[in-house]
Amino acid sequence: MHTRTVFFISDGTGITAETFGNAILAQFEFKPRHVRLPFVDTVDKAHQVVRQVNHTAEVEGRKPLVFTTLVNIEILRVIEQGCRGMLLDMFGTFVRPLEVELGLKSNHRVGRFSDASKSKEYHDRIEAINFSLAHDDGQSNRDLEGADVILVGVSRSGKTPTSLYLAMQYGLKAANYPLIPEDFERQQLPPALAAHRKKIFGLTIQPERLAEIRNERRPNSRYAALENCRTEVAEAEAMMRRAGIRWLSTTTKSIEEIATTILQEIRPERLVY
């Protein structure tokens, strides 16, 4: 049962409000109900938001928490003056004091994607996502020289979600290759990767956790059997050690933690945020 409702209000996608708000809320041991209200870009929509927040306050008998990244002052004023929640205006808290300190006026963009059609970084991110999808699970050996990083590891060790996160969040071209029994028999990395060793980063996982994940996909199969998982993980780790490849265990780490560690290791010259 949730203990408090939290609203994330933005005149853009709301990603900034929700990311920042969740980072703050993670410091507290409670389970809020999340309500996302993106694209609040007119005064009429602002009044609708006020009615929704106030109705929630009345029904629950306590103030909702309201995170906003509204840049339109007129719309923000409607929220400030009308809503009976605890308002946390992130632009007012951080952007305006910075304007004073820097002696500069912020560009007051409506979210990070407001000028996407004109942004080279945005198009680079799309290109990186397409690259990562085309090079998922060893589907293609083409243009590996264009990869920023190549992830290797046994099946279901977290390569695909990490590749896509690196592409979507940082605009990095991330390929990934599974290590399979044929590789273990040869005791060598896939031949297509030989010329790109400096870009390779390995992912491993505890066999017990791997067996759980695989059993969700193929229950009661040899693929998911604990003994097989132990063998594959041991062979993969031995191969990575022999090849001098940097690697980490994904067992207890989030995608964000895995990606951050990889970024620290490969240190790409360009990063897109």
Sequence and secondary structure as in RCSB ss.txt:
>XXXX:A:sequence
MHTRTVFFISDGTGITAETFGNAILAQFEFKPRHVRLPFVDTVDKAHQVVRQVNHTAEVEGRKPLVFTTLVNIEI
LRVIEQGCRGMLLDMFGTFVRPLEVELGLKSNHRVGRFSDASKSKEYHDRIEAINFSLAHDDGQSNRDLEGADVI
LVGVSRSGKTPTSLYLAMQYGLKAANYPLIPEDFERQQLPPALAAHRKKIFGLTIQPERLAEIRNERRPNSRYAA
LENCRTEVAEAEAMMRRAGIRWLSTTTKSIEEIATTILQEIRPERLVY
>XXXX:A:secstr
  SEEEEEE SS SHHHHHHHHHHHTTS   EEEEEE    SHHHHHHHHHHHHHHHHHHTS  EEEE    HHH
HHHHHHH  SEEEEHIIIIIHHHHHHHT      SSTTTTGGG HHHHHHHHHHHHHHHTGGG   TTGGG SEE
EEESTTSSHHHHHHHHHHHH   EEEEE  HHHHHHTS  GGGGGGGGGEEEEE  HHHHHHHHHHHSTTSTTT 
HHHHHHHHHHHHHHHHHHT EEEE TT  HHHHHHHHHHHH  S    
